[in-house]
Amino acid sequence: MINSCIEAVAKEYSAPDFVSGFLDFEHTHYYEEELGDGLKRRFAAFTDLFDRDDLVDVKKFTNALEVESSVDDKRRINIDPGFLSVENFILATGKNFTHRVYMRDGIYADLTLIFTKNDFCELDWTYPDYKGRDIKDMLIKIRTAAFLV
């Protein structure tokens, strides 16, 4: 399922230039009722960079993929597109909260990590999994390759 979603995003936008292995998703039980337990995740980065304004359209596209793959009105996959820049990492979400900035069409930007002093630094609201060294190191690798910094 996850591979077919990566292929769909690639067909719509650009080919992936990085796809992680399967990683355990253990930092929350939030999705288990809908998606089951023993959840796995993958990260993917794509060759063509897009404008920040396009993040809303990417989120709407991935939301549609989630709906298309649903069974009995339950998602089988959760896709969280993000925007990696030289200075930060932003996730797109449909859920408002105090630190999220409304973009348009019901989509918010969640500033998840900032890059300072040669590392990604978490914020008070950063999801626990994005605070981990393994995720930060992966994002640094993608950032370095994308921006040659």
C-alpha positions as CSV (number, residue, x, y, z in Angstrom):
1,M,0.0,0.0,0.0
2,I,2.7,2.5,1.0
3,N,4.7,1.8,-2.1
4,S,1.7,2.4,-4.4
5,C,1.1,5.8,-2.7
6,I,4.8,6.7,-3.2
7,E,4.4,5.8,-6.9
8,A,1.2,7.9,-7.2
9,V,2.9,10.9,-5.7
10,A,5.9,10.3,-8.1
11,K,3.5,10.2,-11.1
12,E,1.8,13.4,-10.0
13,Y,4.9,15.4,-9.0
14,S,8.4,13.8,-9.6
15,A,10.4,10.7,-9.1
16,P,11.6,9.9,-5.6
17,D,15.3,10.4,-5.0
18,F,15.2,9.1,-1.4
19,V,12.9,6.4,0.1
20,S,13.6,5.2,3.6
21,G,13.3,1.6,4.7
22,F,10.3,0.5,6.8
23,L,10.4,2.1,10.2
24,D,8.3,1.1,13.2
25,F,5.8,3.8,14.3
26,E,5.8,3.5,18.0
27,H,5.5,7.0,19.5
28,T,1.8,7.2,19.7
29,H,-1.3,5.0,19.6
30,Y,-3.4,7.7,17.9
31,Y,-3.8,5.8,14.6
32,E,-4.2,2.2,15.9
33,E,-8.0,2.2,16.2
34,E,-8.3,3.2,12.5
35,L,-5.2,1.6,11.0
36,G,-4.4,-1.2,13.4
37,D,-1.3,-1.9,15.5
38,G,2.2,-2.7,14.4
39,L,2.3,0.3,12.1
40,K,5.2,1.0,9.8
41,R,6.2,4.2,8.1
42,R,8.4,5.3,5.3
43,F,9.8,8.7,4.3
44,A,10.2,9.8,0.7
45,A,11.8,12.8,-0.8
46,F,11.3,13.7,-4.5
47,T,13.6,15.1,-7.1
48,D,11.7,18.2,-8.1
49,L,11.4,20.9,-5.4
50,F,8.2,22.8,-5.2
51,D,7.2,26.2,-3.9
52,R,5.9,26.5,-0.3
53,D,2.5,27.6,-1.7
54,D,2.2,24.1,-3.3
55,L,2.2,22.4,0.0
56,V,-1.6,22.8,0.3
57,D,-2.2,21.1,-3.1
58,V,0.2,18.3,-2.2
59,K,-1.7,17.7,1.1
60,K,-5.0,17.7,-0.8
61,F,-3.6,15.2,-3.3
62,T,-2.4,12.9,-0.5
63,N,-5.7,13.3,1.4
64,A,-7.4,12.0,-1.8
65,L,-5.0,9.0,-1.9
66,E,-5.9,8.2,1.6
67,V,-9.6,8.2,0.7
68,E,-9.1,6.2,-2.4
69,S,-7.3,3.5,-0.4
70,S,-9.8,3.4,2.4
71,V,-11.8,0.3,3.2
72,D,-15.2,0.5,4.9
73,D,-14.6,4.2,5.6
74,K,-11.3,3.5,7.4
75,R,-8.0,4.7,6.1
76,R,-5.4,2.0,5.4
77,I,-2.6,4.6,5.1
78,N,-1.9,8.0,6.6
79,I,0.3,10.4,4.5
80,D,1.8,13.5,6.0
81,P,3.5,15.6,3.3
82,G,6.0,18.1,4.4
83,F,8.3,20.8,3.1
84,L,12.0,20.6,3.8
85,S,13.9,23.8,3.3
86,V,17.4,25.0,4.3
87,E,16.0,26.6,7.4
88,N,13.2,24.3,8.6
89,F,10.9,21.3,8.2
90,I,7.1,22.0,7.9
91,L,4.3,19.4,7.9
92,A,0.9,19.9,6.3
93,T,-2.1,19.1,8.4
94,G,-5.8,19.6,8.4
95,K,-5.9,20.1,12.2
96,N,-5.6,23.5,13.7
97,F,-3.7,24.3,16.9
98,T,-2.2,27.3,18.5
99,H,1.2,27.1,16.7
100,R,-0.1,26.2,13.3
101,V,-0.5,28.7,10.5
102,Y,-3.6,28.6,8.3
103,M,-2.7,28.4,4.6
104,R,-5.9,27.8,2.7
105,D,-8.6,25.2,1.9
106,G,-8.5,23.8,5.5
107,I,-4.8,23.1,5.5
108,Y,-2.4,24.4,8.1
109,A,1.4,24.6,8.2
110,D,3.0,23.0,11.3
111,L,6.5,24.2,11.9
112,T,8.0,20.9,13.1
113,L,11.7,21.5,13.2
114,I,14.1,24.4,12.7
115,F,17.6,24.1,11.4
116,T,20.1,26.0,13.5
117,K,23.7,25.4,14.6
118,N,24.1,22.6,12.1
119,D,21.3,20.5,13.4
120,F,17.5,20.2,13.4
121,C,16.1,21.4,16.7
122,E,12.7,20.6,18.0
123,L,10.1,23.0,19.3
124,D,7.8,22.6,22.3
125,W,5.1,21.1,20.0
126,T,7.3,18.9,17.8
127,Y,5.9,15.3,17.6
128,P,8.0,12.9,19.7
129,D,9.1,10.9,16.6
130,Y,10.6,13.9,15.0
131,K,12.6,14.7,18.1
132,G,14.6,11.4,17.6
133,R,18.1,11.5,16.3
134,D,17.4,9.0,13.5
135,I,14.7,11.2,11.9
136,K,16.8,14.3,12.3
137,D,19.8,12.6,10.7
138,M,17.7,11.4,7.8
139,L,16.4,14.9,7.2
140,I,19.9,16.3,7.4
141,K,21.0,13.8,4.7
142,I,18.0,14.8,2.5
143,R,18.6,18.5,3.1
144,T,22.3,18.2,2.3
145,A,21.6,16.3,-1.0
146,A,18.8,18.7,-2.0
147,F,20.5,22.0,-1.3
148,L,24.2,21.0,-1.4
149,V,24.8,22.6,2.0
